[in-house]
Amino acid sequence: MSLFPSSKRFTATREPPPPAPLPRKRGRTKNQNNGYDASNEPIGFERGFEAEEIIGATDLDGQIMFNIKWKGADILDWVPAKEANVKCPQVVIKYYESCLTWKTEEEAESGDS
């Protein structure tokens, strides 16, 4: 005798988590979030936070966007590079410096790329 009748099967009906949201364009009026309209929520510097670190960058329709982590918050926002260059230039410089690779004199003389 088994614990479960053979005529019934138990299966998990767990749905996969929703995909991470893409950076939204300003002025978007189309509601693409299943009835949830996030167009009125502040994003980026509109939240009033100070930029702590740039996590990454991407090109969105020909515009460079930075993924910025904010001080005192566990929030990341995609912010246009033009805006970040003006509002947090030292954070932008620090990010670009972290992306640089330097060659030693030996590497430069040997011609290794």
VENZIQUI-V451963 format. One line per field, one symbol per residue. ss: DSSP state (A for helix, B for strand, O for the rest). burial: # if it has 24 or more other ideal C-beta (glycine too) atoms within 12 Angstrom, else .. A space follows every 10 residues. Layout:
ss: ???
burial: ???
This chain:
ss: OOOOOOOOOO OOOOOOOOOO OOOOOOOOOO OOOOOOOOOO OOOAAAAOOO BBBBBBBBBB OOBBBBBBBB OOOOOBBBBB AAAAAAAOAA AAAAAAAAAO OOOOAAAAAA OOO
burial: .......... .......... ..##...... .......... ..##...... #..#...... ...####### .....##### #.##...#.. ##..#..... .......... ...
